[in-house]
Amino acid sequence: MPMNNRISGHIIRCIGLAVFLLSTAIPTGVGHAGRRVKGEWLLPKYYPDGFDGWGRIDTITANTVVIGDTVLGLSPQVESRTPTKKYATSAYFKPGNLVGFITNSRNEVISLWLIKE
């Protein structure tokens, strides 16, 4: 019996460590379903009250954006906003930019919001 208790204890510690490591691996700024996040930024009135996620752009193409090491698809109808342009093009968004985003039910970005620091 003592051997089974040691094995059970080891398994429980391994599972606990795995859960801890997975929970710390989730990028900050990436929102969770149904919950909007809002930073401490001064934003124009036409910006939303919160975002599904936010972070720095690593790369951006016509179909995808990588924000904080998280790859997100861009909706074909993605809308872009900046603090000075209510309707902007994706040309305003570059690697290193701080952005907020809103996603649809397929986890595609439907709007991308430039945040000035």
C-alpha positions as CSV (number, residue, x, y, z in Angstrom):
1,M,0.0,0.0,0.0
2,P,2.7,2.6,0.8
3,M,4.0,2.3,-2.8
4,N,0.6,3.1,-4.3
5,N,0.3,6.2,-2.0
6,R,3.7,7.4,-3.2
7,I,2.7,6.9,-6.9
8,S,-0.7,8.6,-6.3
9,G,1.1,11.6,-4.6
10,H,3.6,11.9,-7.5
11,I,0.8,11.8,-10.1
12,I,-1.1,14.5,-8.2
13,R,2.0,16.7,-8.0
14,C,2.7,16.3,-11.7
15,I,-0.9,17.1,-12.7
16,G,-0.8,20.2,-10.4
17,L,2.5,21.3,-12.0
18,A,1.1,20.8,-15.5
19,V,-2.0,22.9,-14.6
20,F,0.1,25.6,-13.2
21,L,2.4,25.7,-16.2
22,L,-0.5,25.8,-18.6
23,S,-2.2,28.6,-16.7
24,T,0.9,30.7,-16.8
25,A,1.4,30.1,-20.5
26,I,-1.8,31.9,-21.5
27,P,-0.7,35.2,-23.0
28,T,-1.7,38.3,-21.0
29,G,-4.1,40.5,-22.8
30,V,-5.8,37.8,-24.7
31,G,-9.4,37.9,-23.5
32,H,-11.6,35.0,-22.5
33,A,-14.9,34.1,-24.1
34,G,-17.7,36.5,-23.0
35,R,-15.4,38.8,-21.0
36,R,-14.1,42.1,-22.3
37,V,-10.8,43.6,-21.0
38,K,-10.0,47.2,-20.7
39,G,-6.7,48.8,-20.1
40,E,-5.9,52.1,-18.4
41,W,-5.6,54.0,-21.7
42,L,-7.2,57.3,-22.7
43,L,-9.2,56.3,-25.8
44,P,-11.5,58.2,-28.2
45,K,-15.2,58.1,-27.5
46,Y,-15.8,55.9,-30.6
47,Y,-13.6,53.1,-29.1
48,P,-15.4,50.2,-27.4
49,D,-15.7,50.0,-23.6
50,G,-13.5,46.9,-23.7
51,F,-11.7,44.5,-26.0
52,D,-11.7,40.7,-26.4
53,G,-8.0,40.9,-26.1
54,W,-5.1,43.3,-26.6
55,G,-1.3,43.2,-27.0
56,R,1.5,44.1,-29.4
57,I,1.4,43.0,-33.0
58,D,4.2,40.6,-33.8
59,T,3.2,40.2,-37.5
60,I,0.2,41.1,-39.6
61,T,-0.8,39.8,-43.1
62,A,-4.0,40.1,-45.2
63,N,-5.4,37.0,-43.4
64,T,-3.8,36.7,-40.0
65,V,-2.4,38.8,-37.2
66,V,0.0,37.6,-34.4
67,I,-0.6,39.5,-31.2
68,G,1.6,38.5,-28.2
69,D,2.6,35.2,-29.8
70,T,-1.1,34.3,-30.4
71,V,-2.1,33.7,-34.0
72,L,-5.6,35.0,-34.9
73,G,-7.4,34.9,-38.2
74,L,-8.7,38.2,-39.7
75,S,-12.3,38.3,-40.8
76,P,-12.6,39.2,-44.5
77,Q,-14.6,42.2,-43.3
78,V,-12.2,43.3,-40.5
79,E,-12.6,46.9,-39.6
80,S,-9.6,49.0,-38.5
81,R,-9.6,52.0,-36.2
82,T,-7.0,54.4,-34.9
83,P,-7.2,57.3,-32.4
84,T,-7.2,59.8,-35.4
85,K,-9.2,57.8,-38.0
86,K,-12.6,56.3,-37.2
87,Y,-12.3,54.2,-40.5
88,A,-8.7,53.3,-41.3
89,T,-6.9,50.7,-43.4
90,S,-4.7,47.9,-42.2
91,A,-1.7,50.0,-43.5
92,Y,-1.8,51.8,-40.2
93,F,-1.0,48.6,-38.3
94,K,2.7,47.6,-38.0
95,P,4.7,45.1,-35.8
96,G,5.2,46.6,-32.4
97,N,1.9,48.5,-32.3
98,L,-0.2,48.1,-29.2
99,V,-3.7,47.1,-30.3
100,G,-7.0,46.0,-28.9
101,F,-9.2,43.6,-30.9
102,I,-12.7,42.2,-31.0
103,T,-13.4,38.7,-32.3
104,N,-16.5,36.9,-33.7
105,S,-17.8,33.4,-32.7
106,R,-15.1,31.8,-34.9
107,N,-12.4,33.6,-33.1
108,E,-11.6,35.8,-36.1
109,V,-10.7,39.4,-35.5
110,I,-13.5,41.5,-36.7
111,S,-12.1,44.9,-35.5
112,L,-8.6,46.0,-34.8
113,W,-8.1,49.2,-32.7
114,L,-4.7,51.0,-32.5
115,I,-3.8,52.2,-29.0
116,K,-1.5,55.1,-28.6
117,E,0.7,54.9,-25.6
